[in-house]
Amino acid sequence: MGEETLVAMPLAPHHHHHARLDALPHHVAPSSPPPPPPQPTVAGDNNKDEEEEERDRGVVESPPAGVARPETATTTPPPVLPAAGEEVYYARRMLQGAVLRPPPHLPQPEAPPGLARALSAPAPHGHAADEEEAEDGAKQRPVDRSASANSAAAVVDVASIGRFLRDRRAVLSSAITRRISSLKEPSSPSDTYGVQEIHLPNVKVTVRLKDAIAADAAAEDDIALDDDPGYSFSGGHIKGRVSFFSRSGCRDCAAVRSFFRNSGLPYVEINLDVFPEREAELASRAGGAARVPQIFLNEKLLGGLVVLNSLRNSGEFERRVRDLAGRRCPDSAPRVPVYGFDDEAAAGEQTEDAMVGVVRVLRHRMPIQDRFVRVKLVKNCFSGADMVDAIVNHLNCGRDKAVEIGKELARKHFIHHVFRENDFEDGSQNLYRFLEHDPAVSKYYNFRGSTNDGEPKQAAAVGHRMTKIMLAILEAYASDDRRHLDYSRIAASEEFRRYANLVQELQRADMTVLPAEERLPFFLNLHNAMAIHAVIRVGQPGAVDRRPFFSDFQYIVGGHPYSLAAIRNGILRANRRQPYTLAKPFGSNDRRLELAQRRANPLVHFALCDATRSSPIVRFYTTQGVEPELRHAAREFFLHGGVEIDLESRTVHLTRIVKWYSNDFGQDRDILRWVLNYLDPTKAGLLTHLLNDGGPINISYMNYDWSLNV
């Protein structure tokens, strides 16, 4: 009989997560006879066969010559190596993952829970003769994947397996029952009404029940039929739609908008300056001669401001809104503007530039490379001679004709001189680059990966439409006093998306044809629009590092870059130095000097908004009335905290803007005399008294609040 042993399988070295047992100890069947008592181990074939079996499975390896087998007992003592050699051998075997069987006279390892000891059967006939082949790795003993319950070599504990399967089935059934029961139970008070949540591993399913939808519909009907005299339009309960057509800067439209806001009535505004494609729809619904505003209750035309005031005063408007709350809006009503749909009419007007065919060929044929010029590395450039040669080869024309074509490309701002010093000249010393190859193109926020290859539009026309869109943005997303803007809603609006598309047309606009009287309002409006865009794209101006906002954020306009600082100091202040700097914004050869104002007007400082709480409110100006509008802006700024007068201490507290740009205002008393023209009567009387009594006057400058005007 064989010895009663435990079969212990080691984990393969460095592969612990993928180790498996090739053969498990088998359970003893209850019906099988009890095993005979263990017999003394005798060194012989049985022990040898056990070693062969373990060696074939990678468990036991024959020790080197001279090392005793600890599990073998013989009548003749084996040769013993020094202790150090034996320890090294067994340490190496343990590190390799082998499990060494302890000698018989030591306690043997116990079987894991649920497993019985298996009887080690004698080795099958023929395996003892194959010992040498097994050691050499020439032949591997096959491994049995399964064994019959009636096998004499091993038996299975069927009862244990049955208990395991029953337990797992009970757990699974309980989980399924709980999931099904949760769907039938009413929601807890903490849950959202009418919504059930089913939580599965890594999955969350939300189910909206039909009963909850029906209950919500019934609740809406109850609200719609409520005849309480104290009814107010608190939003969210009207099934229909209130909409009106408007235009930017329209006073009647502002009155309608204000009434809807104050009453809490949800409404949809369709601004025809932002959505000009809707003008034909308004004409068909209200008549060709209809003027904005025109109000609609669902698909029915209500009228303009006069009709609204009449219905309001008689109480009829509330009754009509109550009727509207009881039915849903039909498809025939004016549709809501949808984000992301371009103006088809404007897209149809866009035509490609006549020179774009030549430009596309030159973009692929020009030898564009980096060159050293004036001890500078100039990137992405080509020489004038290279372009002339390419035009001659492509169009098969003379060199003079090619130079004229090059000048036309420069005039239309497809290309520009690397130092922006001339238009176009032939020669290898004159270097140029395409507009899209400018190294600073990442700072141009009206440039989206490629040049606008359409026929350039008039800068005045682009500026006029830009102003209309920005006015619509302020009317929709700013407070009534324009001191607080909702930048998150502006960024997500269709109006701002259309504005961002529009300003791409400024890339190649010909600014030299912009009339002189239109340059001031154009750049005032461009500055204030860029400030809103800068907040959305780069964040608010910091109290310490303001360069990303005022200098790095730029538009490319007419082939030249413009930042907020360049517009304020270079254009509007007649190229004067920025505070705390030494250099002027534009050099003597800068083409942007042609657009700069001839003299600095101090009023522009109260027309420019930099998106901070201490700056003037955001405004947009017209070409015809820019001067009176500037004076009004200055009066309003000083009326709302721009100046404070302490008669007792003879101190005048002024905005810090006056200190930063003191060169535009004059000396101390000159500043006070200038400010006097824009004060309200009370403050003007106090300041006049201080100026005329001959005493000293102290001027103190207020702290500037750099926080965002939200």
BALOTOR-639348 format. One line per 4 residues: number of its first residue (from 1); for each residue x, y, z of C-alpha. Coordinates in pm, whole numbers, always signed. Layout:
BEGIN
NUM = X,Y,Z; ... $
***
This chain:
BEGIN
1 = +0,+0,+0; +115,+347,-64; +185,+613,+192; -89,+863,+291 $
5 = +37,+1200,+156; -77,+1551,+61; -21,+1668,-295; +97,+2032,-270 $
9 = +128,+2232,-595; +359,+2538,-599; +287,+2865,-781; +512,+2918,-1080 $
13 = +775,+3186,-1016; +673,+3538,-1140; +333,+3409,-1262; +133,+3396,-943 $
17 = -187,+3532,-1098; -195,+3266,-1369; -98,+2958,-1163; -339,+2665,-1168 $
21 = -354,+2318,-1020; -298,+2046,-1276; -441,+1778,-1044; -636,+1830,-724 $
25 = -642,+1587,-433; -959,+1386,-471; -1230,+1346,-212; -1290,+1005,-61 $
29 = -1632,+878,-155; -1856,+792,+142; -1927,+444,-2; -1565,+344,-41 $
33 = -1406,+126,+228; -1192,+294,+492; -828,+321,+397; -581,+82,+557 $
37 = -349,+212,+824; -33,+375,+694; +268,+152,+652; +629,+245,+720 $
41 = +796,+409,+425; +1052,+195,+253; +1305,+332,+10; +1217,+177,-317 $
45 = +1003,+204,-627; +706,+371,-462; +909,+659,-330; +1095,+686,-655 $
49 = +771,+694,-852; +638,+972,-631; +949,+1175,-699; +912,+1111,-1071 $
53 = +553,+1228,-1060; +639,+1546,-872; +938,+1616,-1094; +717,+1582,-1405 $
57 = +483,+1844,-1255; +773,+2078,-1175; +749,+2026,-800; +1052,+1816,-709 $
61 = +1386,+1823,-879; +1667,+1576,-824; +1928,+1741,-605; +2284,+1753,-726 $
65 = +2515,+1465,-659; +2613,+1444,-297; +2303,+1615,-157; +2084,+1392,+56 $
69 = +1714,+1348,-18; +1546,+1453,+307; +1228,+1255,+246; +1408,+924,+178 $
73 = +1499,+681,+458; +1761,+416,+370; +1959,+161,+568; +2283,+305,+437 $
77 = +2351,+665,+535; +2396,+881,+227; +2696,+1101,+185; +2644,+1437,+349 $
81 = +2768,+1766,+213; +2873,+2047,+437; +2581,+2237,+586; +2650,+2547,+376 $
85 = +2620,+2359,+46; +2295,+2196,+151; +2144,+2527,+263; +2238,+2693,-66 $
89 = +2077,+2416,-267; +1747,+2415,-76; +1737,+2796,-64; +1774,+2805,-442 $
93 = +1497,+2548,-485; +1261,+2745,-259; +1324,+3067,-454; +1237,+2882,-773 $
97 = +894,+2798,-630; +947,+2431,-548; +776,+2289,-241; +1017,+2053,-60 $
101 = +862,+1765,+126; +966,+1751,+494; +1128,+1432,+630; +883,+1162,+750 $
105 = +975,+1201,+1115; +857,+1570,+1107; +490,+1686,+1117; +333,+1670,+771 $
109 = +119,+1961,+627; -254,+1935,+683; -508,+1923,+401; -707,+2242,+320 $
113 = -1061,+2260,+463; -1309,+2045,+271; -1047,+1817,+117; -964,+1466,+241 $
117 = -630,+1295,+217; -588,+1093,-101; -417,+759,-112; -101,+756,-317 $
121 = -145,+466,-555; +147,+268,-691; +301,+405,-1002; +148,+274,-1321 $
125 = +334,-4,-1488; +612,+118,-1708; +674,+459,-1552; +963,+344,-1335 $
129 = +1149,+242,-1645; +1098,+586,-1792; +1268,+773,-1505; +1574,+862,-1707 $
133 = +1362,+992,-1995; +1157,+1205,-1758; +1471,+1357,-1607; +1604,+1449,-1950 $
137 = +1274,+1612,-2051; +1240,+1384,-2352; +901,+1251,-2246; +632,+1423,-2034 $
141 = +381,+1224,-1834; +24,+1302,-1941; -202,+1484,-1695; -557,+1364,-1638 $
145 = -806,+1657,-1666; -1090,+1467,-1494; -1153,+1142,-1313; -1461,+926,-1278 $
149 = -1631,+902,-940; -1596,+523,-963; -1224,+538,-1037; -1007,+343,-802 $
153 = -738,+609,-824; -958,+895,-704; -1314,+967,-598; -1520,+1290,-580 $
157 = -1712,+1428,-283; -2043,+1483,-462; -2215,+1614,-151; -1968,+1902,-116 $
161 = -2009,+2000,-479; -2387,+1991,-446; -2384,+2215,-141; -2164,+2465,-330 $
165 = -2399,+2478,-630; -2706,+2518,-407; -2546,+2808,-219; -2452,+2991,-538 $
169 = -2801,+2937,-682; -2960,+3078,-366; -2740,+3391,-379; -2819,+3454,-746 $
173 = -3192,+3403,-696; -3194,+3642,-401; -3019,+3914,-605; -3264,+3880,-893 $
177 = -3561,+3889,-655; -3437,+4209,-490; -3397,+4380,-831; -3748,+4286,-938 $
181 = -3898,+4387,-604; -3730,+4729,-615; -3922,+4810,-935; -4255,+4744,-765 $
185 = -4192,+4938,-445; -4291,+5307,-429; -4010,+5559,-435; -3880,+5686,-107 $
189 = -3946,+6049,-3; -3583,+6138,-74; -3606,+6018,-437; -3705,+6242,-722 $
193 = -4077,+6213,-787; -4163,+5957,-1052; -3805,+5844,-1114; -3663,+5505,-1023 $
197 = -3291,+5430,-1030; -3147,+5083,-1087; -2783,+5052,-986; -2578,+4782,-1154 $
201 = -2197,+4748,-1152; -2060,+5039,-1359; -2410,+5110,-1497; -2681,+5351,-1386 $
205 = -3022,+5322,-1554; -3285,+5591,-1494; -3646,+5501,-1582; -3920,+5761,-1617 $
209 = -4250,+5594,-1529; -4563,+5661,-1732; -4768,+5728,-1419; -4530,+6007,-1319 $
213 = -4552,+6165,-1664; -4931,+6156,-1650; -4928,+6308,-1300; -4705,+6594,-1417 $
217 = -4935,+6661,-1711; -5236,+6672,-1476; -5054,+6913,-1246; -4977,+7142,-1541 $
221 = -5342,+7136,-1643; -5446,+7233,-1290; -5209,+7529,-1296; -5330,+7634,-1638 $
225 = -5692,+7634,-1519; -5620,+7820,-1196; -5831,+8138,-1180; -5659,+8292,-881 $
229 = -5658,+8674,-926; -5305,+8684,-790; -5173,+8487,-1089; -4817,+8579,-1188 $
233 = -4595,+8452,-1467; -4345,+8262,-1257; -4222,+8044,-1543; -4214,+7674,-1610 $
237 = -4593,+7608,-1628; -4684,+7742,-1970; -4725,+7478,-2237; -4740,+7728,-2520 $
241 = -4478,+7974,-2637; -4449,+8352,-2619; -4213,+8491,-2885; -4140,+8826,-3040 $
245 = -3928,+8964,-3324; -3687,+9246,-3238; -3384,+9445,-3349; -3075,+9562,-3164 $
249 = -3100,+9905,-3002; -3478,+9929,-3047; -3646,+10109,-2755; -3986,+9947,-2809 $
253 = -3820,+9604,-2818; -3637,+9687,-2493; -3972,+9779,-2331; -4129,+9446,-2436 $
257 = -3827,+9256,-2313; -3832,+9438,-1981; -4202,+9363,-1929; -4152,+8991,-1992 $
261 = -3853,+8977,-1758; -4025,+9163,-1475; -4337,+8946,-1500; -4133,+8624,-1502 $
265 = -4293,+8515,-1830; -4073,+8281,-2037; -4025,+8412,-2390; -3824,+8360,-2708 $
269 = -3663,+8661,-2876; -3577,+8650,-3247; -3340,+8937,-3320; -3345,+9017,-3692 $
273 = -2999,+9175,-3673; -2859,+8841,-3559; -3093,+8626,-3772; -3155,+8831,-4088 $
277 = -3288,+8519,-4263; -3601,+8546,-4047; -3710,+8881,-4194; -3906,+8710,-4471 $
281 = -4088,+8502,-4211; -4189,+8814,-4016; -4312,+8977,-4336; -4528,+8676,-4421 $
285 = -4674,+8652,-4070; -4730,+9020,-3987; -4726,+9190,-4327; -4449,+9349,-4525 $
289 = -4487,+9687,-4353; -4480,+9549,-3997; -4222,+9697,-3765; -4060,+9535,-3468 $
293 = -4149,+9438,-3204; -4412,+9186,-3312; -4541,+8952,-3038; -4682,+8604,-3100 $
297 = -4875,+8375,-2865; -4806,+8037,-3019; -4884,+8086,-3390; -5123,+8380,-3334 $
301 = -5004,+8738,-3388; -5070,+8962,-3089; -4914,+9286,-3215; -4657,+9541,-3107 $
305 = -4587,+9746,-2796; -4903,+9954,-2829; -5123,+9644,-2836; -4931,+9492,-2544 $
309 = -4984,+9803,-2329; -5355,+9809,-2413; -5404,+9442,-2324; -5200,+9486,-2009 $
313 = -5406,+9778,-1883; -5734,+9594,-1946; -5616,+9266,-1796; -5683,+9089,-2124 $
317 = -5320,+8990,-2170; -5323,+8773,-1858; -5638,+8596,-1976; -5479,+8518,-2312 $
321 = -5167,+8383,-2145; -5388,+8161,-1924; -5550,+8023,-2239; -5204,+7972,-2385 $
325 = -5093,+7773,-2080; -5350,+7504,-2147; -5228,+7391,-2490; -4895,+7307,-2642 $
329 = -4723,+7511,-2910; -4800,+7387,-3264; -4537,+7348,-3534; -4682,+7646,-3720 $
333 = -4558,+7890,-3451; -4233,+8087,-3501; -3954,+7838,-3440; -3691,+7884,-3173 $
337 = -3341,+7982,-3302; -3118,+7675,-3290; -2747,+7683,-3205; -2509,+7585,-3483 $
341 = -2711,+7668,-3796; -2543,+7925,-4016; -2712,+8210,-4192; -2786,+8061,-4534 $
345 = -2837,+8402,-4691; -2500,+8528,-4562; -2332,+8206,-4673; -2470,+8255,-5023 $
349 = -2322,+8603,-5040; -1971,+8474,-4961; -1765,+8450,-5281; -1407,+8334,-5323 $
353 = -1138,+8588,-5394; -1035,+8614,-5759; -671,+8551,-5664; -734,+8244,-5453 $
357 = -653,+8006,-5740; -301,+8148,-5774; -257,+8148,-5396; -343,+7780,-5364 $
361 = -79,+7688,-5621; +186,+7909,-5458; +117,+7760,-5114; +236,+7423,-5246 $
365 = +520,+7537,-5472; +696,+7806,-5269; +1028,+7709,-5099; +922,+7803,-4745 $
369 = +1205,+7785,-4491; +1371,+7959,-4195; +1638,+8221,-4272; +1876,+8448,-4081 $
373 = +1817,+8820,-4145; +1945,+9113,-3936; +2089,+8874,-3681; +1742,+8723,-3639 $
377 = +1594,+8387,-3726; +1294,+8451,-3948; +1063,+8150,-3971; +839,+8022,-4250 $
381 = +943,+8274,-4513; +1034,+8297,-4883; +1203,+8565,-5090; +1034,+8795,-5336 $
385 = +1244,+8642,-5615; +1114,+8294,-5527; +754,+8410,-5557; +815,+8589,-5885 $
389 = +976,+8276,-6030; +684,+8061,-5916; +426,+8299,-6069; +619,+8314,-6398 $
393 = +634,+7935,-6420; +270,+7887,-6326; +110,+8160,-6539; +372,+8167,-6814 $
397 = +391,+8546,-6792; +664,+8809,-6784; +852,+8905,-6470; +692,+9251,-6450 $
401 = +347,+9096,-6462; +448,+8853,-6187; +561,+9144,-5966; +220,+9312,-6013 $
405 = +46,+8992,-5910; +269,+8972,-5603; +173,+9328,-5506; -195,+9242,-5545 $
409 = -151,+8941,-5315; +16,+9165,-5057; -256,+9430,-5087; -521,+9165,-5023 $
413 = -315,+9038,-4726; -256,+8686,-4852; +114,+8756,-4787; +304,+9019,-4592 $
417 = +661,+9134,-4537; +821,+8957,-4241; +889,+9297,-4078; +580,+9458,-4236 $
421 = +793,+9727,-4400; +677,+9715,-4764; +408,+9564,-4982; +600,+9348,-5230 $
425 = +927,+9377,-5419; +1131,+9143,-5633; +1469,+9029,-5501; +1629,+8771,-5275 $
429 = +1676,+9012,-4981; +1305,+9087,-4940; +1143,+8816,-4730; +770,+8746,-4709 $
433 = +540,+8485,-4559; +182,+8372,-4598; -61,+8505,-4341; -130,+8160,-4197 $
437 = +246,+8098,-4149; +292,+8384,-3905; +462,+8243,-3589; +218,+8444,-3375 $
441 = -89,+8293,-3540; -179,+8107,-3220; -250,+8445,-3058; -495,+8549,-3332 $
445 = -833,+8449,-3189; -1026,+8543,-3503; -811,+8296,-3701; -931,+7934,-3709 $
449 = -663,+7725,-3871; -683,+7871,-4221; -710,+8206,-4394; -1048,+8342,-4494 $
453 = -1013,+8307,-4872; -1336,+8491,-4950; -1351,+8823,-5125; -1264,+9086,-4858 $
457 = -1564,+9281,-4731; -1566,+9645,-4637; -1439,+9697,-4282; -1721,+9945,-4215 $
461 = -1986,+9685,-4310; -1825,+9417,-4094; -1797,+9662,-3803; -2162,+9765,-3835 $
465 = -2286,+9404,-3824; -2044,+9322,-3540; -2192,+9607,-3335; -2548,+9486,-3398 $
469 = -2466,+9134,-3280; -2283,+9256,-2968; -2576,+9483,-2880; -2805,+9182,-2907 $
473 = -2572,+8989,-2675; -2583,+9267,-2414; -2960,+9296,-2435; -2999,+8921,-2381 $
477 = -2721,+8838,-2133; -2634,+9157,-1941; -2807,+9337,-1657; -3016,+9641,-1741 $
481 = -2740,+9879,-1631; -2475,+9680,-1829; -2257,+9645,-1520; -2289,+9266,-1497 $
485 = -2251,+9015,-1781; -2331,+8644,-1784; -2020,+8522,-1969; -2111,+8153,-1946 $
489 = -2442,+8207,-2125; -2276,+8438,-2378; -2018,+8172,-2461; -2292,+7912,-2522 $
493 = -2520,+8141,-2725; -2590,+8137,-3097; -2532,+8513,-3105; -2172,+8476,-2989 $
497 = -2110,+8188,-3230; -2217,+8408,-3517; -2001,+8692,-3387; -1695,+8461,-3377 $
501 = -1762,+8361,-3739; -1811,+8721,-3843; -1483,+8858,-3708; -1291,+8613,-3927 $
505 = -1381,+8845,-4214; -1155,+9110,-4060; -842,+8906,-4138; -795,+9048,-4486 $
509 = -1019,+9355,-4474; -876,+9665,-4639; -854,+9907,-4347; -704,+10190,-4554 $
513 = -1041,+10258,-4718; -1215,+10294,-4381; -1326,+10660,-4361; -1148,+10867,-4096 $
517 = -1473,+10957,-3917; -1559,+10587,-3877; -1225,+10474,-3736; -1291,+10595,-3380 $
521 = -1624,+10409,-3330; -1489,+10106,-3518; -1194,+10058,-3283; -1394,+10148,-2971 $
525 = -1645,+9876,-3054; -1372,+9631,-3157; -1195,+9680,-2822; -1509,+9618,-2616 $
529 = -1608,+9313,-2822; -1256,+9171,-2792; -1267,+9217,-2414; -1577,+8996,-2392 $
533 = -1414,+8740,-2622; -1093,+8750,-2415; -1279,+8671,-2092; -1440,+8370,-2258 $
537 = -1117,+8237,-2411; -833,+8332,-2169; -1011,+8438,-1849; -1035,+8761,-1656 $
541 = -746,+9008,-1635; -529,+8939,-1334; -429,+9194,-1076; -60,+9101,-1123 $
545 = -7,+8932,-1460; -231,+9109,-1711; -29,+9033,-2023; -236,+8731,-2140 $
549 = -549,+8947,-2142; -426,+9285,-2269; -131,+9190,-2494; -136,+8822,-2590 $
553 = -502,+8805,-2690; -509,+8945,-3045; -713,+8974,-3362; -562,+8985,-3709 $
557 = -728,+9285,-3877; -631,+9388,-4227; -325,+9164,-4214; -194,+9323,-3892 $
561 = -222,+9204,-3529; -417,+9410,-3276; -430,+9351,-2901; -640,+9541,-2648 $
565 = -330,+9739,-2547; -244,+9817,-2910; -595,+9948,-2979; -606,+10166,-2667 $
569 = -254,+10308,-2678; -157,+10276,-3044; -482,+10367,-3219; -706,+10558,-2977 $
573 = -431,+10744,-2784; -238,+10845,-3097; +48,+10598,-3038; +132,+10703,-2683 $
577 = +331,+10491,-2439; +145,+10248,-2223; +176,+10316,-1846; +501,+10185,-1696 $
581 = +659,+10118,-2037; +925,+10298,-2239; +850,+10200,-2600; +561,+10317,-2812 $
585 = +317,+10056,-2941; +394,+10117,-3311; +732,+10182,-3468; +794,+10456,-3721 $
589 = +755,+10214,-4016; +445,+10039,-3882; +157,+10054,-4128; -93,+10065,-3842 $
593 = +8,+10427,-3777; -208,+10525,-4073; -516,+10432,-3869; -413,+10599,-3540 $
597 = -600,+10904,-3411; -426,+11235,-3470; -460,+11341,-3106; -544,+11171,-2779 $
601 = -901,+11222,-2660; -930,+11170,-2280; -1295,+11069,-2320; -1199,+10734,-2476 $
605 = -1084,+10608,-2133; -1446,+10614,-2014; -1568,+10431,-2324; -1335,+10131,-2303 $
609 = -1445,+9838,-2088; -1182,+9585,-1975; -1434,+9348,-1807; -1349,+9459,-1452 $
613 = -1572,+9612,-1187; -1382,+9941,-1177; -1379,+9993,-1553; -1653,+10180,-1741 $
617 = -1957,+9976,-1838; -1955,+9804,-2176; -2100,+10013,-2457; -2106,+10017,-2836 $
621 = -2101,+10338,-3033; -2250,+10470,-3355; -2071,+10653,-3632; -2301,+10954,-3636 $
625 = -2325,+11018,-3261; -1990,+10901,-3124; -1887,+11237,-2972; -2205,+11299,-2766 $
629 = -2205,+10931,-2671; -1850,+10964,-2535; -1948,+11265,-2323; -2250,+11078,-2190 $
633 = -2029,+10780,-2101; -1791,+11005,-1904; -2078,+11170,-1711; -2227,+10836,-1620 $
637 = -1889,+10703,-1506; -1825,+10997,-1271; -2185,+10986,-1150; -2146,+10624,-1032 $
641 = -1837,+10647,-817; -1570,+10775,-1055; -1509,+11078,-830; -1581,+11162,-465 $
645 = -1526,+11502,-299; -1452,+11549,+72; -1503,+11918,+140; -1384,+11902,+501 $
649 = -1044,+11754,+421; -1029,+11933,+84; -963,+11601,-89; -1082,+11485,-429 $
653 = -1087,+11108,-473; -1045,+11014,-839; -1047,+10692,-1035; -702,+10540,-1083 $
657 = -757,+10551,-1459; -680,+10925,-1443; -349,+10855,-1269; -240,+10587,-1518 $
661 = -309,+10812,-1818; -228,+11149,-1660; -48,+11260,-1981; -388,+11271,-2151 $
665 = -550,+11486,-1877; -279,+11738,-1777; -152,+11852,-1435; -341,+11836,-1106 $
669 = -563,+12145,-1136; -597,+12089,-1510; -732,+11743,-1434; -986,+11883,-1187 $
673 = -1101,+12152,-1431; -1147,+11886,-1700; -1341,+11658,-1466; -1564,+11950,-1363 $
677 = -1734,+11941,-1705; -1872,+11590,-1647; -2000,+11609,-1288; -2354,+11630,-1160 $
681 = -2460,+11970,-1015; -2391,+11877,-651; -2036,+11753,-704; -1968,+12026,-958 $
685 = -2061,+12290,-696; -1830,+12138,-433; -1536,+12112,-672; -1591,+12467,-801 $
689 = -1577,+12594,-441; -1243,+12417,-382; -1096,+12549,-706; -1199,+12911,-647 $
693 = -1117,+12970,-279; -741,+12959,-343; -668,+12688,-88; -471,+12367,-150 $
697 = -650,+12066,-292; -545,+11708,-229; -597,+11448,-500; -626,+11087,-390 $
701 = -666,+10793,-628; -901,+10507,-549; -805,+10141,-551; -889,+9960,-873 $
705 = -1112,+9652,-846; -979,+9391,-1089; -1254,+9137,-1021; -1471,+9030,-1313 $
709 = -1791,+9223,-1390; -2026,+8929,-1347 $
***
